[in-house]
Amino acid sequence: MTTETTATPEPVSEVFSAAEARRASRNAGAIAAARIISSAAQFGWQLILSRLLGATEFGIYARVGALFALGATVTSFALSLIVIRDVARRPETAGRYLSATLVIQTVLGLIAYLGINASALSYDSALRGFIAVAGLSLFIDALGNMCYDQLLAQEKMVATSVVDVAQILIRIGLAALALWFGFGLIGVYVVTIITGLGRSAFLWILLLRTGVRPKFPVDWTIARPLLINSLPLAFSAFINNAYVQINKLLTGGLLTDADTGHLNVALVIISGVVDILSTTILIAIYPMMSRVYRGDGQDSTFRFMVEKLAFFTLLIGLPIGLVFTIFAMQIIVPLFSVAYTATAAIVRVLIWYAVLTMINNVFAQALYVQNRQRYMVAVRIVGLVLELVLSLLLLPRIGVIGAALATVGSELLVLILLVRDFHFDFALLPRLLRLAAVSLIVVLAMLALGSLNAILGMIGGAMVFFGGVVVGHVLAGDDWDLVYRLVAAVPGGALILRYWHREVTLNW
């Protein structure tokens, strides 16, 4: 990755207009707000649910969720990335893509539903019943998601964010009532189906109002390439999902449901971190990245975007990783009670999976834009094989912490393979070494301040980190130029620029 102090590539002024930057900023803000609200609500719900159910029953809930998640991956078949990319480039094809996904995902949903129920044949009758009811959401969610993708391609992020937040809040409220009246987990799954129907209905209404309607008969000149191009993406998504879900299933099979419950609590935290700090931004800028990429060998702007996204993701992820590593116990016990003390050790390891995943997601999205899904599949297969081997070796020997170590080890291998493919420029190495030195100082500061008060250690450590980044010259000139442009583009940025001045032409 070449991120030394150089001038911003010339195509930037041509590709990034002020309107583009403001639109990307607005979209990122809408999605970020929705993700923060929904993730906070879901996190609170998981916190309450884990306390109500206890580690053992929460582990059962996790096993049902693991099979459902794998089924959802089959149903979606990673069509979203292709649909958003192609419809963003050619809006006139939206109706034909909608009809293709409507037929394809209905068939895939049936296959997934039968598959997860067949996988549960060895479970007890109660668990099989939960899976049969929960699996109905595969069809319902697919109907909403295909509209969601079309609206994202039109950059209707605000409207879709409102619908998603409303659906999550209503679902949590109704699920809490179901538990209050004694309907148990089956009531939670029924509520999920009802609110899923509401979400799908609203998204269809929003899409129809834009003038997009499915066009029948299905155009196989679109449907066939859509399936072919999505196939490697689907494998990649399935393997990526299996990183987490298979560990839940293996832990439940080789250890206990209580161990699975502790692992699931840790994964709730990790998925929230990745969702808010990585997925939010990447979804918002995916349409713009698709338009920027030219595929003609003159993609300096595209490469610039990827390099900066990866580097800034590292800067965001490092302090998060350090906070959870040092203060895991002080975070877990107040939130989930002393019954989940064992979860803290898992979080200390898995947080680095979150950091690695956020960086990997940047390179993965770049590969998707370049239509290089097949390479991503190969990388993910290698990572999954390593994870399975490590899990089978470590789980019986060191317990549930082995699942966390296996996940981190496999994700590290994936990062190495992706960076190698991107042709890492060792000119960046001195800055990375300075960043490592800053991180070491931060660890010492967190330990010292944390001995006085945990909250003081977290906040003070974060301040030391970002101060060290500035003083240690971790950011190059073009990094600061990019930050300056982004600040200028966001709402209220003009106020900041009254006091912060750089010799940068604000052409976007």
Rosetta blueprint (number, residue, H / E / L):
1 M L
2 T L
3 T L
4 E L
5 T L
6 T L
7 A L
8 T L
9 P L
10 E L
11 P H
12 V H
13 S H
14 E H
15 V H
16 F L
17 S L
18 A H
19 A H
20 E H
21 A H
22 R H
23 R H
24 A H
25 S H
26 R H
27 N H
28 A H
29 G H
30 A H
31 I H
32 A H
33 A H
34 A H
35 R H
36 I H
37 I H
38 S H
39 S H
40 A H
41 A H
42 Q H
43 F H
44 G H
45 W H
46 Q H
47 L H
48 I H
49 L H
50 S H
51 R H
52 L H
53 L H
54 G H
55 A H
56 T H
57 E H
58 F H
59 G H
60 I H
61 Y H
62 A H
63 R H
64 V H
65 G H
66 A H
67 L H
68 F H
69 A H
70 L H
71 G H
72 A H
73 T H
74 V H
75 T H
76 S H
77 F L
78 A L
79 L H
80 S H
81 L H
82 I H
83 V H
84 I H
85 R H
86 D H
87 V H
88 A H
89 R H
90 R L
91 P H
92 E H
93 T H
94 A H
95 G H
96 R H
97 Y H
98 L H
99 S H
100 A H
101 T H
102 L H
103 V H
104 I H
105 Q H
106 T H
107 V H
108 L H
109 G H
110 L H
111 I H
112 A H
113 Y H
114 L H
115 G H
116 I H
117 N H
118 A H
119 S H
120 A L
121 L L
122 S L
123 Y L
124 D L
125 S H
126 A H
127 L H
128 R H
129 G H
130 F H
131 I H
132 A H
133 V H
134 A H
135 G L
136 L L
137 S H
138 L H
139 F H
140 I H
141 D H
142 A H
143 L H
144 G H
145 N H
146 M H
147 C H
148 Y H
149 D H
150 Q H
151 L H
152 L H
153 A H
154 Q L
155 E L
156 K L
157 M H
158 V H
159 A H
160 T H
161 S H
162 V H
163 V H
164 D H
165 V H
166 A H
167 Q H
168 I H
169 L H
170 I H
171 R H
172 I H
173 G H
174 L H
175 A H
176 A H
177 L H
178 A H
179 L H
180 W H
181 F L
182 G L
183 F L
184 G H
185 L H
186 I H
187 G H
188 V H
189 Y H
190 V H
191 V H
192 T H
193 I H
194 I H
195 T H
196 G H
197 L H
198 G H
199 R H
200 S H
201 A H
202 F H
203 L H
204 W H
205 I H
206 L H
207 L H
208 L H
209 R H
210 T L
211 G L
212 V L
213 R L
214 P L
215 K L
216 F L
217 P L
218 V L
219 D L
220 W H
221 T H
222 I H
223 A H
224 R H
225 P H
226 L H
227 L H
228 I H
229 N H
230 S H
231 L H
232 P H
233 L H
234 A H
235 F H
236 S H
237 A H
238 F H
239 I H
240 N H
241 N H
242 A H
243 Y H
244 V H
245 Q H
246 I H
247 N H
248 K H
249 L H
250 L H
251 T H
252 G H
253 G H
254 L H
255 L L
256 T L
257 D H
258 A H
259 D H
260 T H
261 G H
262 H H
263 L H
264 N H
265 V H
266 A H
267 L H
268 V H
269 I H
270 I H
271 S H
272 G H
273 V H
274 V H
275 D H
276 I H
277 L H
278 S H
279 T H
280 T H
281 I H
282 L H
283 I H
284 A H
285 I H
286 Y H
287 P H
288 M H
289 M H
290 S H
291 R H
292 V H
293 Y L
294 R L
295 G L
296 D L
297 G L
298 Q L
299 D L
300 S H
301 T H
302 F H
303 R H
304 F H
305 M H
306 V H
307 E H
308 K H
309 L H
310 A H
311 F H
312 F H
313 T H
314 L H
315 L H
316 I H
317 G H
318 L H
319 P H
320 I H
321 G H
322 L H
323 V H
324 F H
325 T H
326 I H
327 F H
328 A H
329 M H
330 Q H
331 I H
332 I H
333 V H
334 P H
335 L H
336 F H
337 S L
338 V H
339 A H
340 Y H
341 T L
342 A L
343 T H
344 A H
345 A H
346 I H
347 V H
348 R H
349 V H
350 L H
351 I H
352 W H
353 Y H
354 A H
355 V H
356 L H
357 T H
358 M H
359 I H
360 N H
361 N H
362 V H
363 F H
364 A H
365 Q H
366 A H
367 L H
368 Y H
369 V H
370 Q L
371 N L
372 R L
373 Q H
374 R H
375 Y H
376 M H
377 V H
378 A H
379 V H
380 R H
381 I H
382 V H
383 G H
384 L H
385 V H
386 L H
387 E H
388 L H
389 V H
390 L H
391 S H
392 L H
393 L H
394 L H
395 L H
396 P H
397 R H
398 I H
399 G L
400 V L
401 I H
402 G H
403 A H
404 A H
405 L H
406 A H
407 T H
408 V H
409 G H
410 S H
411 E H
412 L H
413 L H
414 V H
415 L H
416 I H
417 L H
418 L H
419 V H
420 R H
421 D H
422 F L
423 H L
424 F L
425 D L
426 F H
427 A H
428 L H
429 L H
430 P H
431 R H
432 L H
433 L H
434 R H
435 L H
436 A H
437 A H
438 V H
439 S H
440 L H
441 I H
442 V H
443 V H
444 L H
445 A H
446 M H
447 L H
448 A H
449 L H
450 G H
451 S L
452 L L
453 N L
454 A H
455 I H
456 L H
457 G H
458 M H
459 I H
460 G H
461 G H
462 A H
463 M H
464 V H
465 F H
466 F H
467 G H
468 G H
469 V H
470 V H
471 V H
472 G L
473 H L
474 V L
475 L L
476 A L
477 G H
478 D H
479 D H
480 W H
481 D H
482 L H
483 V H
484 Y H
485 R H
486 L H
487 V H
488 A H
489 A H
490 V L
491 P L
492 G L
493 G H
494 A H
495 L H
496 I H
497 L H
498 R L
499 Y L
500 W L
501 H L
502 R L
503 E L
504 V L
505 T L
506 L L
507 N L
508 W L
